[in-house]
Amino acid sequence: MSEEVIATIKEQIDSNPILVYMKGSPGAPQCGFSAQTVQCLISCGERFAYVDILSNPDIRATLPGYANWPTFPQLYLEGELVGGCDIITEMFESGELEPLVKKAAATVVEDSQD
């Protein structure tokens, strides 16, 4: 794994409290799993960052090894991998996801008030 790509991934995860690595963009997802994950996040009502792995082939190739998670999308909240589409969907349907997303979004407000 390229140290430069790993450094980029770490910086993306560290600087975005809600980050999803996905195929496509939230407005134009390029696979059903990415679309489902984005819908869950949008339903939580908070802004989130994304990285389109289709236009970032180095990240697409490196992230599964870095995260020890083989598939996309991958959701990170406050620097921690939450999981992929199935886990996100289950957490959303059970009501577990929204409070975690709201908590992560609140860290943005707190950080900007320092």
N, C-alpha and C positions, 0 to 999 in steps of 0.2 A: 504494500500500500504506500502510495506517495505521501511523504510527510507534508508536502504543500497542500494536497487535497484534504488530508486529515486536519490540518490547521484551519482550513476554510470551513470544514464541517463543524469543528469545535466553536469557531467564531460565530457561525450562523446559529447554532444551538444556544450558545451563551448570550447572544444579543437579542434573541427573540423568545419571550416567555411562552408564546404559543406558536409552534412551528410545525408545519406538515410538509413532509417530502412526498410529492405526488407526481402522477403522470398528467401533465397539462397544467391548467390554472383553475382556480375556483370558478371562474366564469365559463371555462371551456375544458372540463376534465376529459382526459383521453382514455379513461377506463372506468368501468362501473364501480370498482372498489374505491377509486379516488373520488368519484362522484358521491358515493354513499357517505364516505368519511367527511367530505366537505359539507354535505347537507346536515350532518350531525353537528358539526362545528358552527355552521351558520345559525342553526336552531338554538344554539346556546347564547347567541346574541352579542358575541364579543368579536373584535377584530383579531385577525390572526395572520401570521406570515406564512408564505409557502415558498418552496423551491421546486421548480419543474425539473424533474430528473431526466426527462426526455431531451431537454436542451442543455443539460449538464451531464454528459456521459461519464466524466471522471467521477463525479459524486455518485452517479447511479452504480458505477462499478465498485466504488470503495465503501459506501455506507453500509451495505449488508455485513461486511466483515467487521467494520468499526463498531456497529451497533449489536452485532451478533443476532441480527434479525434479517431473515432472507428475502422478505417481500416488501412491496410498496402498496399502499402508502405507509408512512411511519409518522406517528404523532408524538411530538415532544412537548411536555408542559414543564416549565421552569427547569429545563435542562435534563429532564428525565424522560426516557422512552416509555410511552404509555402502551403502545402496541400498534397493530394494524387494523384493518377495516372491521374484522369480526369482533375484536375486543372493543373497539370504539363504539360500534353499533350496539353491542350488549350493554356497555356502560351507559350509553345515551338512553336506551330503552328502560333501563332500571333506575334512571335518575342520578347515577353516580357521576356522569361526565360533566354536567353543567356546573355543579359547585366547584369542581377542580379547574374548569376553564375560567370561571368567574374569579377564583382565587389567583390564578396565574395572570389574568388581565389586571387585577388590582395591583400587582407588583409593578406594572408599568406606571400607574398613577403615583405610587409611592416613590419610585425611582426618580420621576420627573419633578417631585417636590423637594428633593434633597437640596 
